[in-house]
Amino acid sequence: MQRFTELAATTVALPRADIDTDQIIPARFLTTTTRDGLGDGLFADWRFLSDGTPDPEFVLNRPKHASATVLVTDRNFGCGSSREHAPWALLDYGFRAVISSEIADIFHSNSLKNGLLPIRVSDDVVKLLLKQPRKVLISVETCSLSILDDEGNTEKTIEFPLDGFSRYCLLEGIDQLGYLQGQSDAITAYANDFADSTNPAL
């Protein structure tokens, strides 16, 4: 998993509410056994026309958003099924963070486990970011989102909630398994102490 300490980017807005996981990555793309390539199916029913060509009207198909890394959406993003493929698809496409006033709990959890940062902010902040692309600076270290002007000066800084364990994993670039593997010496020592305490004759 890639470390996430700080990200300077320009947002891309998808002003729709209640975007569910089937819209993020349609079920027909879930037959793959690998995460690689799932970005090709991201928002597929919106990105592509019936003949398979890109829809020029869809925001992600516009050249200025070709390398977008921060997605802003309206409320209740990631609702629906619990498929982990949804954050996988966003990450494979190139997104590192999603900003919304409401993010579905299971999607929120799955995102953090995979290195995608879900940022919950107020409706007013979302409305501001949905109006037009904005330069932002995201810091995992300080759990803050700064909105910048065209010259890169800070206009507004908002703190967002992030639990300590997820913050640690993002900063270190590890998932839950990686964290446990890093505690192997402590786990072995605890197991040995437990064995000694329950089998004093040994």
C-alpha positions as a Markdown table, in Angstrom:
| # | Residue | x | y | z |
|---|---|---|---|---|
| 1 | Met | 0.0 | 0.0 | 0.0 |
| 2 | Gln | 1.3 | 3.4 | -0.9 |
| 3 | Arg | 2.2 | 5.9 | 1.9 |
| 4 | Phe | -0.2 | 8.8 | 2.2 |
| 5 | Thr | 1.2 | 11.7 | 4.1 |
| 6 | Glu | 0.3 | 14.8 | 2.1 |
| 7 | Leu | -1.4 | 15.4 | -1.3 |
| 8 | Ala | -1.6 | 18.6 | -3.3 |
| 9 | Ala | -4.1 | 18.2 | -6.1 |
| 10 | Thr | -7.0 | 19.8 | -8.1 |
| 11 | Thr | -10.4 | 18.4 | -7.3 |
| 12 | Val | -12.8 | 16.9 | -9.8 |
| 13 | Ala | -16.5 | 17.2 | -9.0 |
| 14 | Leu | -19.2 | 14.6 | -9.6 |
| 15 | Pro | -22.3 | 16.5 | -8.3 |
| 16 | Arg | -24.6 | 13.5 | -7.7 |
| 17 | Ala | -26.0 | 12.2 | -4.5 |
| 18 | Asp | -26.5 | 8.5 | -3.4 |
| 19 | Ile | -23.8 | 7.1 | -5.7 |
| 20 | Asp | -23.8 | 3.5 | -4.9 |
| 21 | Thr | -21.1 | 0.8 | -5.2 |
| 22 | Asp | -22.8 | -0.6 | -8.4 |
| 23 | Gln | -22.5 | 2.7 | -10.0 |
| 24 | Ile | -18.9 | 3.1 | -8.9 |
| 25 | Ile | -18.0 | -0.4 | -10.3 |
| 26 | Pro | -20.8 | -2.3 | -12.0 |
| 27 | Ala | -21.3 | -6.0 | -11.0 |
| 28 | Arg | -20.1 | -7.3 | -14.4 |
| 29 | Phe | -16.6 | -6.2 | -13.6 |
| 30 | Leu | -16.4 | -8.2 | -10.4 |
| 31 | Thr | -15.3 | -11.5 | -12.0 |
| 32 | Thr | -11.7 | -10.5 | -11.9 |
| 33 | Thr | -9.4 | -12.1 | -9.4 |
| 34 | Thr | -7.0 | -9.1 | -9.2 |
| 35 | Arg | -7.4 | -5.5 | -8.4 |
| 36 | Asp | -5.4 | -4.4 | -11.5 |
| 37 | Gly | -7.5 | -3.0 | -14.3 |
| 38 | Leu | -10.6 | -2.3 | -12.2 |
| 39 | Gly | -10.1 | 1.4 | -12.9 |
| 40 | Asp | -11.2 | 0.6 | -16.5 |
| 41 | Gly | -14.7 | -0.1 | -15.1 |
| 42 | Leu | -15.0 | 2.8 | -12.8 |
| 43 | Phe | -18.3 | 4.6 | -13.4 |
| 44 | Ala | -18.5 | 2.6 | -16.6 |
| 45 | Asp | -22.2 | 3.1 | -17.2 |
| 46 | Trp | -21.6 | 6.9 | -17.1 |
| 47 | Arg | -18.2 | 7.1 | -18.7 |
| 48 | Phe | -19.1 | 5.2 | -21.8 |
| 49 | Leu | -21.8 | 5.4 | -24.4 |
| 50 | Ser | -23.8 | 2.3 | -25.6 |
| 51 | Asp | -21.2 | 1.7 | -28.4 |
| 52 | Gly | -18.3 | 1.6 | -25.9 |
| 53 | Thr | -16.9 | 4.9 | -26.7 |
| 54 | Pro | -16.2 | 7.5 | -24.0 |
| 55 | Asp | -19.0 | 9.9 | -23.4 |
| 56 | Pro | -17.4 | 13.4 | -23.9 |
| 57 | Glu | -20.0 | 14.9 | -21.5 |
| 58 | Phe | -18.9 | 12.9 | -18.5 |
| 59 | Val | -16.6 | 14.8 | -16.3 |
| 60 | Leu | -13.8 | 12.2 | -16.0 |
| 61 | Asn | -13.5 | 12.1 | -19.8 |
| 62 | Arg | -12.6 | 15.7 | -20.1 |
| 63 | Pro | -8.8 | 16.2 | -20.8 |
| 64 | Lys | -8.3 | 18.6 | -17.8 |
| 65 | His | -9.3 | 15.8 | -15.4 |
| 66 | Ala | -7.3 | 13.0 | -17.0 |
| 67 | Ser | -5.0 | 12.7 | -13.9 |
| 68 | Ala | -7.5 | 13.5 | -11.2 |
| 69 | Thr | -6.7 | 12.2 | -7.7 |
| 70 | Val | -9.3 | 13.9 | -5.5 |
| 71 | Leu | -13.0 | 13.3 | -6.2 |
| 72 | Val | -15.8 | 15.5 | -4.7 |
| 73 | Thr | -19.3 | 14.2 | -4.6 |
| 74 | Asp | -22.7 | 15.0 | -3.1 |
| 75 | Arg | -24.0 | 13.2 | 0.0 |
| 76 | Asn | -24.3 | 9.4 | 0.7 |
| 77 | Phe | -21.4 | 8.3 | -1.5 |
| 78 | Gly | -20.6 | 4.6 | -1.6 |
| 79 | Cys | -23.9 | 3.3 | -0.4 |
| 80 | Gly | -25.3 | 0.0 | -1.5 |
| 81 | Ser | -23.4 | -3.3 | -1.4 |
| 82 | Ser | -20.3 | -3.9 | 0.7 |
| 83 | Arg | -18.1 | -4.8 | -2.3 |
| 84 | Glu | -14.5 | -3.9 | -1.7 |
| 85 | His | -14.0 | -3.5 | -5.4 |
| 86 | Ala | -15.4 | 0.0 | -5.2 |
| 87 | Pro | -12.4 | 1.5 | -3.5 |
| 88 | Trp | -10.2 | -0.8 | -5.5 |
| 89 | Ala | -11.6 | 0.7 | -8.7 |
| 90 | Leu | -11.1 | 4.3 | -7.5 |
| 91 | Leu | -7.5 | 3.6 | -6.5 |
| 92 | Asp | -6.7 | 1.8 | -9.7 |
| 93 | Tyr | -8.1 | 4.7 | -11.7 |
| 94 | Gly | -5.8 | 7.0 | -9.8 |
| 95 | Phe | -7.9 | 8.6 | -7.0 |
| 96 | Arg | -6.3 | 8.9 | -3.5 |
| 97 | Ala | -9.1 | 10.7 | -1.7 |
| 98 | Val | -12.9 | 11.2 | -1.9 |
| 99 | Ile | -14.6 | 14.2 | -0.3 |
| 100 | Ser | -18.3 | 14.2 | 0.6 |
| 101 | Ser | -20.6 | 15.3 | 3.4 |
| 102 | Glu | -21.8 | 11.7 | 3.9 |
| 103 | Ile | -19.8 | 8.6 | 3.1 |
| 104 | Ala | -21.4 | 5.1 | 3.6 |
| 105 | Asp | -19.9 | 3.4 | 6.7 |
| 106 | Ile | -18.8 | 0.1 | 5.0 |
| 107 | Phe | -17.4 | 2.0 | 2.0 |
| 108 | His | -15.6 | 4.3 | 4.4 |
| 109 | Ser | -14.1 | 1.3 | 6.3 |
| 110 | Asn | -13.1 | -0.5 | 3.1 |
| 111 | Ser | -11.4 | 2.6 | 1.7 |
| 112 | Leu | -9.2 | 3.1 | 4.7 |
| 113 | Lys | -8.2 | -0.6 | 4.7 |
| 114 | Asn | -6.9 | -0.1 | 1.1 |
| 115 | Gly | -5.3 | 3.3 | 1.2 |
| 116 | Leu | -8.1 | 5.5 | -0.2 |
| 117 | Leu | -8.8 | 8.4 | 2.1 |
| 118 | Pro | -12.5 | 9.2 | 2.6 |
| 119 | Ile | -12.9 | 12.8 | 3.9 |
| 120 | Arg | -16.2 | 13.8 | 5.5 |
| 121 | Val | -16.8 | 17.6 | 5.6 |
| 122 | Ser | -19.8 | 19.8 | 6.0 |
| 123 | Asp | -22.4 | 20.4 | 3.4 |
| 124 | Asp | -21.2 | 24.0 | 3.0 |
| 125 | Val | -17.7 | 22.9 | 2.1 |
| 126 | Val | -19.0 | 20.3 | -0.3 |
| 127 | Lys | -21.1 | 22.9 | -2.1 |
| 128 | Leu | -18.1 | 25.1 | -2.4 |
| 129 | Leu | -16.0 | 22.3 | -3.9 |
| 130 | Leu | -18.8 | 21.2 | -6.3 |
| 131 | Lys | -19.0 | 24.6 | -7.9 |
| 132 | Gln | -15.7 | 24.4 | -9.7 |
| 133 | Pro | -12.4 | 22.6 | -9.6 |
| 134 | Arg | -10.3 | 23.8 | -6.7 |
| 135 | Lys | -6.7 | 23.3 | -5.6 |
| 136 | Val | -6.5 | 21.5 | -2.3 |
| 137 | Leu | -3.8 | 20.3 | 0.1 |
| 138 | Ile | -4.7 | 17.2 | 2.1 |
| 139 | Ser | -2.6 | 16.3 | 5.2 |
| 140 | Val | -3.0 | 13.0 | 6.9 |
| 141 | Glu | -0.5 | 14.1 | 9.5 |
| 142 | Thr | -2.8 | 16.9 | 10.7 |
| 143 | Cys | -6.1 | 15.4 | 9.4 |
| 144 | Ser | -6.8 | 18.6 | 7.5 |
| 145 | Leu | -8.0 | 19.8 | 4.1 |
| 146 | Ser | -6.9 | 23.2 | 2.9 |
| 147 | Ile | -8.6 | 24.9 | 0.0 |
| 148 | Leu | -6.2 | 27.0 | -1.9 |
| 149 | Asp | -6.5 | 30.0 | -4.3 |
| 150 | Asp | -5.0 | 30.1 | -7.8 |
| 151 | Glu | -1.6 | 31.3 | -6.3 |
| 152 | Gly | -1.5 | 28.4 | -3.8 |
| 153 | Asn | -2.4 | 30.5 | -0.8 |
| 154 | Thr | -4.7 | 28.9 | 1.8 |
| 155 | Glu | -8.3 | 30.3 | 1.8 |
| 156 | Lys | -9.8 | 27.8 | 4.2 |
| 157 | Thr | -8.6 | 24.9 | 6.3 |
| 158 | Ile | -11.0 | 22.2 | 7.6 |
| 159 | Glu | -10.1 | 19.4 | 9.9 |
| 160 | Phe | -11.7 | 16.0 | 9.2 |
| 161 | Pro | -12.2 | 12.9 | 11.4 |
| 162 | Leu | -9.7 | 10.1 | 11.1 |
| 163 | Asp | -9.1 | 7.4 | 13.7 |
| 164 | Gly | -5.6 | 6.9 | 15.0 |
| 165 | Phe | -5.1 | 3.4 | 13.7 |
| 166 | Ser | -6.2 | 4.3 | 10.1 |
| 167 | Arg | -4.0 | 7.5 | 10.3 |
| 168 | Tyr | -1.0 | 5.4 | 11.3 |
| 169 | Cys | -1.5 | 2.8 | 8.5 |
| 170 | Leu | -1.9 | 5.5 | 5.9 |
| 171 | Leu | 1.2 | 7.3 | 7.0 |
| 172 | Glu | 3.2 | 4.1 | 7.1 |
| 173 | Gly | 1.7 | 2.7 | 3.9 |
| 174 | Ile | 0.6 | -0.5 | 5.5 |
| 175 | Asp | -2.8 | -2.4 | 5.7 |
| 176 | Gln | -4.1 | -4.3 | 8.7 |
| 177 | Leu | -2.1 | -7.4 | 7.7 |
| 178 | Gly | 1.0 | -5.4 | 7.3 |
| 179 | Tyr | 0.5 | -3.9 | 10.8 |
| 180 | Leu | 0.1 | -7.3 | 12.3 |
| 181 | Gln | 3.2 | -8.6 | 10.5 |
| 182 | Gly | 5.1 | -5.7 | 12.0 |
| 183 | Gln | 4.1 | -6.8 | 15.5 |
| 184 | Ser | 5.4 | -10.3 | 15.0 |
| 185 | Asp | 8.1 | -10.0 | 17.8 |
| 186 | Ala | 5.6 | -8.7 | 20.3 |
| 187 | Ile | 3.1 | -11.4 | 19.3 |
| 188 | Thr | 5.7 | -14.1 | 19.8 |
| 189 | Ala | 6.8 | -12.7 | 23.1 |
| 190 | Tyr | 3.2 | -12.6 | 24.3 |
| 191 | Ala | 2.6 | -16.2 | 23.2 |
| 192 | Asn | 5.7 | -17.4 | 25.0 |
| 193 | Asp | 4.7 | -15.5 | 28.2 |
| 194 | Phe | 1.3 | -17.0 | 28.0 |
| 195 | Ala | 2.6 | -20.5 | 27.5 |
| 196 | Asp | 5.0 | -20.1 | 30.5 |
| 197 | Ser | 2.2 | -18.8 | 32.7 |
| 198 | Thr | -0.1 | -21.7 | 31.9 |
| 199 | Asn | 2.6 | -24.3 | 32.0 |
| 200 | Pro | 4.9 | -23.3 | 34.9 |
| 201 | Ala | 6.5 | -26.7 | 35.0 |
| 202 | Leu | 7.8 | -26.1 | 31.4 |
